[in-house]
Amino acid sequence: MNRQTNIVVNYRNGANDSASTMNKIVLQGITWAHSRGYTPLQAYAQRFAEKNPGVEINWKRRTLQEFADFPIEKLTEQYDLLIIDHPWVGCAAATGCVLPLDQYLSEEYLQDQLQNSVGHSHQSYHYGGHQWALAIDAATPVASYRADLLKAANTAVPQTWDEVLLLAKDGKVAVPGIPIDILMNFYTFCIAHGAAPFQSGEEVIDEDTGVAALQTMRELYSIIPAECFKKNPIGVAELMSSSNDYWYCPFAYGYSNYSRLGYAKHLLSYTGLVAFNGKRLRSTLGGTGIAVSSFSKHKEIALQFAQDIVSPLCQQTFYVEHGGQPGHKEAWLNKQANSFTHNYFSSTLQTLDESYMRPRYNGYLHFQDEAGTPVQHYLLNGGNEKAVLQEMNTIYKQSQNAAKLATYE
């Protein structure tokens, strides 16, 4: 197929054509089970079908754990459209199970996506010389707080790490404590202590930096409530927005849904990260991309849907209006989008732009799945930091070998 900006769909005219009905095209998509990840996709699937009679797109929801338990490369055999996490693109490049979009979409379109990337969101799906997905969603850990409770207590939003610790000692701080989120924050504190992780093929981080990062994290995690160690970012947002127990979260992947009136009982406000030793913390880039399966029997239509929903116009209007958290920067700068999210986007954009991008080598996901557990154990129970780092290094070596041992049918 030649690269083009508008991929022709053959069913734009003919809503009443019996032949179109008989030849109805049905695409299957898979995404994650949260309003942010599902509602805008389902809403635009309905609109896309209205504009393209004879086409239907069904989106299935899976929990984040279900995604972890079933390899995405296998899902490409069942689904035309997939919402993916950028560390998976090393596997995509190795297996070719999703389409290299640079061979199908115009250079002009992709250049716009690059120039309007929120942080490194667009670049995170470019690997091995190809673009494996479009950044449909952008996120990184940001701070959230209950403005009403802080105001009532005449307490300011923390601006420094020491202020976070003081508020935590009063029992007013919640933070995600499951292994994956702890691992993302470990990267943050390695950077805060002067070195980015994964600069060496032999160790995750140098010993001095790693020990300092673990010790700093334990300053906080040793005083947060035990229930936090069972919470992911969604769980913390639900906890903060449904009760008055917690006033502040220093870092959790942001969800603009909770900054919208009517979504939850209490409104959450969002802001950037605090300063640590005089410098603002850098969090770890998240978000999602939309990819098209190489196994799809209707690649052109799937490509059209992906291109349309990530377009600047859709991202800053229809997508964000239906609960999405766009990957296109024009949406983050849009006044209307900021108006009904109480400035979620403008208040956190700098943190997105400064965020750290995770490794994407084929096999990294093994490390991501396993390496947070020894860190969580240390944060809960204390122990020898060097032993924790050694266990992480063992998992790192395993992840480097994981791709060599994998077989792709």
C-alpha positions as CSV (number, residue, x, y, z in Angstrom):
1,M,0.0,0.0,0.0
2,N,1.3,3.5,-0.8
3,R,1.6,5.9,2.0
4,Q,-1.3,8.3,2.1
5,T,-3.0,10.7,4.5
6,N,-6.5,9.6,3.8
7,I,-7.0,5.9,3.4
8,V,-10.1,5.2,1.4
9,V,-12.9,3.4,3.1
10,N,-15.3,1.8,0.5
11,Y,-18.5,2.2,2.6
12,R,-18.8,6.0,3.0
13,N,-21.8,6.1,0.8
14,G,-24.5,3.5,0.8
15,A,-26.1,3.2,4.2
16,N,-29.1,1.6,2.6
17,D,-27.2,-0.6,0.1
18,S,-28.0,-4.2,0.7
19,A,-24.7,-5.3,-0.7
20,S,-23.0,-3.1,1.9
21,T,-25.0,-4.8,4.6
22,M,-24.1,-8.3,3.4
23,N,-20.4,-7.3,3.2
24,K,-20.3,-5.6,6.6
25,I,-16.8,-5.2,8.0
26,V,-16.3,-5.8,11.7
27,L,-13.1,-4.9,13.4
28,Q,-12.1,-6.1,16.8
29,G,-10.1,-3.9,19.2
30,I,-8.7,-4.5,22.7
31,T,-8.0,-1.9,25.3
32,W,-7.7,-1.6,29.1
33,A,-10.6,-1.5,31.5
34,H,-10.9,2.1,32.7
35,S,-13.0,5.0,31.5
36,R,-9.9,6.8,30.2
37,G,-8.9,3.7,28.1
38,Y,-12.3,2.6,26.9
39,T,-15.0,5.3,26.7
40,P,-13.4,7.5,24.1
41,L,-12.6,4.5,21.9
42,Q,-16.1,3.2,22.1
43,A,-17.6,6.6,21.5
44,Y,-15.4,7.2,18.4
45,A,-16.1,3.7,17.1
46,Q,-19.8,4.7,17.0
47,R,-19.1,7.9,15.2
48,F,-16.7,6.2,12.8
49,A,-19.4,3.7,11.9
50,E,-21.8,6.6,11.3
51,K,-19.4,8.1,8.9
52,N,-18.5,4.8,7.3
53,P,-21.7,2.7,6.9
54,G,-20.9,-1.0,6.6
55,V,-18.1,-0.8,9.2
56,E,-18.4,-1.8,12.9
57,I,-15.7,-1.6,15.5
58,N,-16.0,-3.5,18.8
59,W,-13.8,-2.8,21.7
60,K,-13.1,-5.4,24.4
61,R,-11.8,-4.4,27.8
62,R,-9.1,-6.3,29.7
63,T,-7.6,-5.6,33.1
64,L,-4.0,-4.6,33.2
65,Q,-3.2,-7.9,34.9
66,E,-4.9,-9.8,32.0
67,F,-2.6,-7.9,29.6
68,A,0.4,-9.0,31.6
69,D,-0.8,-12.6,31.7
70,F,-1.4,-13.0,27.9
71,P,1.3,-11.8,25.5
72,I,0.3,-8.9,23.3
73,E,1.9,-10.6,20.3
74,K,-0.7,-13.3,20.6
75,L,-3.5,-10.8,20.9
76,T,-2.6,-9.5,17.5
77,E,-3.9,-12.7,16.0
78,Q,-7.3,-12.0,17.4
79,Y,-7.6,-8.2,17.2
80,D,-7.3,-5.6,14.5
81,L,-6.6,-2.7,16.7
82,L,-4.6,-2.8,20.0
83,I,-3.9,-0.3,22.7
84,I,-0.3,-1.0,23.8
85,D,2.3,0.2,26.3
86,H,5.5,1.5,24.6
87,P,8.0,-0.9,26.3
88,W,6.4,-3.6,24.1
89,V,7.6,-2.2,20.8
90,G,10.9,-4.1,21.0
91,C,8.8,-7.2,20.7
92,A,6.8,-5.7,17.9
93,A,10.0,-5.0,16.0
94,A,11.2,-8.5,16.6
95,T,8.0,-10.2,15.5
96,G,6.4,-7.9,13.0
97,C,3.0,-8.7,14.5
98,V,1.8,-5.1,14.1
99,L,2.2,-2.8,11.1
100,P,5.1,-0.4,10.8
101,L,2.9,2.7,10.4
102,D,5.6,4.7,8.7
103,Q,5.1,2.5,5.6
104,Y,1.3,3.3,5.6
105,L,0.8,6.9,6.9
106,S,2.1,10.0,5.3
107,E,5.3,11.7,6.3
108,E,3.3,14.9,6.9
109,Y,0.9,13.2,9.3
110,L,3.7,11.5,11.3
111,Q,5.7,14.7,11.4
112,D,2.8,16.5,13.0
113,Q,2.5,13.7,15.5
114,L,6.2,14.1,16.3
115,Q,6.1,17.9,16.6
116,N,3.1,17.7,18.9
117,S,4.3,14.8,21.0
118,V,3.5,15.2,24.7
119,G,6.9,14.5,26.2
120,H,8.5,11.6,24.3
121,S,5.1,9.9,23.8
122,H,5.3,9.7,20.0
123,Q,9.0,8.8,20.0
124,S,8.4,6.0,22.5
125,Y,6.6,4.0,19.8
126,H,9.5,4.4,17.3
127,Y,11.9,1.6,17.5
128,G,14.3,-0.2,15.1
129,G,13.7,2.4,12.4
130,H,9.9,2.1,12.4
131,Q,6.8,3.6,14.0
132,W,4.8,0.8,15.6
133,A,2.0,2.8,17.2
134,L,0.5,6.3,17.5
135,A,0.4,8.0,20.9
136,I,-3.3,8.0,21.5
137,D,-2.9,8.7,25.3
138,A,-0.2,10.5,27.4
139,A,0.5,10.0,31.1
140,T,3.3,10.1,33.7
141,P,3.2,10.2,37.5
142,V,2.1,13.6,38.7
143,A,1.0,15.0,42.1
144,S,-2.7,15.1,43.0
145,Y,-4.5,16.6,46.0
146,R,-7.8,17.5,47.6
147,A,-7.8,21.3,47.3
148,D,-10.9,21.5,49.6
149,L,-9.2,19.6,52.4
150,L,-5.9,21.4,52.2
151,K,-7.7,24.8,52.2
152,A,-9.8,23.8,55.2
153,A,-6.7,22.8,57.1
154,N,-4.9,26.0,56.0
155,T,-2.2,23.7,54.5
156,A,-0.3,24.5,51.4
157,V,0.3,22.0,48.6
158,P,3.8,20.5,49.2
159,Q,6.5,21.9,47.0
160,T,9.5,20.0,48.4
161,W,10.3,16.4,49.3
162,D,10.7,17.4,53.0
163,E,7.1,18.9,52.9
164,V,5.8,15.6,51.5
165,L,7.4,13.7,54.4
166,L,5.9,16.0,57.0
167,L,2.4,15.6,55.5
168,A,2.9,11.8,55.3
169,K,3.8,11.7,59.0
170,D,0.4,13.2,59.7
171,G,-1.2,10.3,57.8
172,K,-2.5,12.4,55.0
173,V,-0.5,11.1,52.1
174,A,-1.4,8.1,49.8
175,V,0.8,6.7,47.1
176,P,0.6,3.6,44.9
177,G,2.5,0.8,46.4
178,I,2.1,-2.2,44.0
179,P,5.4,-3.5,42.5
180,I,5.1,-2.0,39.0
181,D,4.5,1.5,40.4
182,I,7.2,1.2,43.0
183,L,9.6,0.2,40.1
184,M,8.6,3.3,38.1
185,N,9.3,5.5,41.1
186,F,12.6,3.7,41.7
187,Y,13.7,5.0,38.2
188,T,12.6,8.5,39.4
189,F,14.8,8.5,42.5
190,C,17.8,7.0,40.6
191,I,17.6,10.1,38.3
192,A,17.1,12.3,41.4
193,H,20.3,11.0,42.8
194,G,22.2,11.8,39.6
195,A,22.0,8.8,37.2
196,A,19.5,7.3,34.8
197,P,19.0,3.6,35.0
198,F,19.9,1.1,32.3
199,Q,23.0,2.8,31.1
200,S,24.9,-0.4,31.4
201,G,24.2,-3.9,30.1
202,E,25.6,-5.3,33.3
203,E,23.6,-3.6,36.0
204,V,20.3,-1.6,36.3
205,I,22.0,1.2,38.2
206,D,25.4,1.8,39.8
207,E,25.4,0.7,43.4
208,D,25.9,4.1,45.1
209,T,23.0,5.6,43.2
210,G,20.7,2.6,43.7
211,V,21.3,2.4,47.4
212,A,20.6,6.2,47.8
213,A,17.4,5.8,45.7
214,L,16.1,2.9,47.8
215,Q,16.9,4.7,51.1
216,T,15.1,7.9,49.9
217,M,12.1,5.9,48.9
218,R,11.9,4.1,52.2
219,E,11.7,7.5,54.0
220,L,8.2,7.8,52.5
221,Y,7.1,4.2,52.1
222,S,7.9,3.3,55.7
223,I,5.3,5.8,57.0
224,I,2.4,5.5,54.4
225,P,-0.6,3.4,55.3
226,A,-0.3,-0.4,54.7
227,E,-3.4,-0.3,52.4
228,C,-1.4,1.7,49.8
229,F,0.8,-1.3,49.1
230,K,-2.3,-2.9,47.5
231,K,-3.2,0.2,45.4
232,N,-2.4,1.1,41.8
233,P,-2.8,4.7,40.6
234,I,-6.5,4.2,39.9
235,G,-7.0,2.7,43.4
236,V,-5.3,5.7,45.0
237,A,-7.4,8.2,42.9
238,E,-10.6,6.3,43.9
239,L,-9.5,6.4,47.5
240,M,-8.8,10.1,47.5
241,S,-11.9,11.1,45.6
242,S,-14.3,8.9,47.6
243,S,-13.3,9.8,51.2
244,N,-11.5,12.5,53.2
245,D,-8.8,10.3,54.6
246,Y,-6.0,11.4,52.3
247,W,-5.2,14.9,51.1
248,Y,-2.2,14.4,48.8
249,C,-0.4,12.0,46.5
250,P,3.2,12.9,45.5
251,F,3.4,10.7,42.4
252,A,0.9,8.5,40.6
253,Y,0.1,8.2,36.9
254,G,-2.4,11.0,36.3
255,Y,-6.1,10.5,35.4
256,S,-7.8,13.6,34.2
257,N,-11.1,11.9,34.8
258,Y,-10.9,12.7,38.5
259,S,-10.4,16.4,37.8
260,R,-13.8,16.5,36.0
261,L,-17.0,17.4,37.9
262,G,-19.4,14.5,38.3
263,Y,-16.8,11.7,37.7
264,A,-16.2,11.0,41.4
265,K,-17.7,12.2,44.7
266,H,-14.8,14.6,45.3
267,L,-12.7,16.5,42.8
268,L,-9.0,15.9,42.6
269,S,-6.6,18.7,41.5
270,Y,-3.3,17.9,39.8
271,T,0.1,19.5,39.6
272,G,3.7,18.8,38.9
273,L,6.2,17.0,41.1
274,V,8.0,18.4,44.1
275,A,11.6,19.5,44.3
276,F,14.2,17.1,45.7
277,N,17.6,18.6,46.6
278,G,16.6,21.7,44.8
279,K,15.6,20.0,41.5
280,R,12.2,18.9,40.4
281,L,11.7,15.2,40.3
282,R,11.3,13.5,36.9
283,S,8.8,10.7,36.7
284,T,8.5,7.8,34.3
285,L,6.6,8.1,31.0
286,G,3.5,6.0,30.6
287,G,0.5,6.5,28.3
288,T,-0.7,4.2,25.5
289,G,-0.4,3.8,21.8
290,I,-2.8,2.5,19.2
291,A,-1.4,-0.2,16.9
292,V,-2.8,-2.1,13.9
293,S,-2.3,-5.9,13.7
294,S,-0.4,-7.4,10.8
295,F,-2.9,-10.2,10.9
296,S,-5.9,-7.9,10.3
297,K,-8.0,-8.7,7.2
298,H,-9.1,-5.1,7.0
299,K,-5.9,-3.1,7.4
300,E,-7.0,-0.1,5.5
301,I,-10.0,0.6,7.6
302,A,-8.1,-0.1,10.8
303,L,-5.4,2.3,9.7
304,Q,-8.1,4.9,9.0
305,F,-9.6,4.6,12.4
306,A,-6.2,4.9,14.1
307,Q,-5.3,7.9,12.0
308,D,-8.6,9.7,12.6
309,I,-8.8,9.2,16.4
310,V,-5.2,10.5,16.9
311,S,-5.7,13.4,14.6
312,P,-5.3,16.9,16.1
313,L,-8.9,17.8,15.7
314,C,-10.3,14.6,17.3
315,Q,-7.8,14.6,20.1
316,Q,-8.6,18.1,21.3
317,T,-12.4,17.8,20.9
318,F,-14.2,14.5,20.6
319,Y,-11.5,12.3,22.3
320,V,-11.0,14.5,25.4
321,E,-14.7,15.3,25.7
322,H,-15.4,11.6,26.1
323,G,-12.9,11.1,28.9
324,G,-9.7,10.5,27.0
325,Q,-6.3,11.8,28.0
326,P,-4.8,12.7,24.6
327,G,-1.4,12.1,23.2
328,H,-1.4,15.2,20.9
329,K,-0.1,18.4,22.5
330,E,-2.7,20.6,21.0
331,A,-5.2,19.0,23.2
332,W,-3.1,19.7,26.3
333,L,-3.0,23.4,25.3
334,N,-6.6,23.6,24.4
335,K,-8.6,26.1,26.6
336,Q,-11.8,24.1,26.5
337,A,-10.1,20.9,27.4
338,N,-8.4,22.6,30.4
339,S,-11.7,24.3,31.4
340,F,-13.6,21.2,32.1
341,T,-10.7,19.4,33.6
342,H,-9.8,22.2,36.0
343,N,-6.5,22.8,34.2
344,Y,-5.3,19.2,34.5
345,F,-3.5,19.4,31.2
346,S,-1.8,22.8,31.5
347,S,-0.9,22.0,35.1
348,T,0.9,18.8,34.4
349,L,2.3,19.3,30.9
350,Q,5.8,20.3,32.0
351,T,6.0,17.1,34.1
352,L,5.1,15.1,31.0
353,D,7.7,16.9,28.9
354,E,10.4,16.2,31.4
355,S,9.5,12.5,32.0
356,Y,11.9,9.6,31.6
357,M,11.3,7.0,28.9
358,R,11.7,3.3,29.9
359,P,13.7,0.8,27.9
360,R,12.0,-0.9,25.0
361,Y,14.4,-3.8,24.2
362,N,12.7,-7.1,23.4
363,G,12.6,-8.8,26.8
364,Y,12.4,-5.7,29.0
365,L,8.8,-6.6,30.0
366,H,10.1,-9.5,32.0
367,F,12.2,-7.1,34.0
368,Q,9.2,-4.8,34.5
369,D,7.0,-7.6,35.6
370,E,9.4,-9.0,38.2
371,A,11.8,-6.3,39.4
372,G,9.4,-4.3,41.5
373,T,8.7,-7.2,43.9
374,P,12.1,-7.1,45.7
375,V,11.9,-3.3,45.9
376,Q,8.4,-3.5,47.5
377,H,9.6,-6.1,50.0
378,Y,12.5,-3.8,51.0
379,L,10.2,-0.8,51.4
380,L,7.8,-2.8,53.5
381,N,10.4,-4.6,55.7
382,G,13.7,-2.9,55.3
383,G,16.8,-4.9,54.7
384,N,20.0,-4.8,52.7
385,E,19.9,-2.3,49.8
386,K,22.8,-4.0,48.0
387,A,21.0,-7.3,48.1
388,V,17.9,-5.7,46.5
389,L,20.0,-4.3,43.7
390,Q,21.7,-7.6,43.1
391,E,18.3,-9.3,42.8
392,M,17.3,-6.7,40.3
393,N,20.5,-7.2,38.3
394,T,19.7,-10.9,38.1
395,I,16.3,-10.2,36.8
396,Y,17.8,-7.7,34.4
397,K,20.1,-10.4,33.0
398,Q,17.2,-12.8,32.7
399,S,15.2,-10.2,30.7
400,Q,18.1,-9.8,28.3
401,N,18.0,-13.5,27.7
402,A,14.2,-13.7,27.6
403,A,14.0,-12.7,23.9
404,K,16.6,-15.2,22.9
405,L,14.6,-18.0,24.6
406,A,11.2,-16.9,23.2
407,T,9.8,-18.6,20.2
408,Y,7.4,-16.8,17.9
409,E,5.1,-18.9,15.7
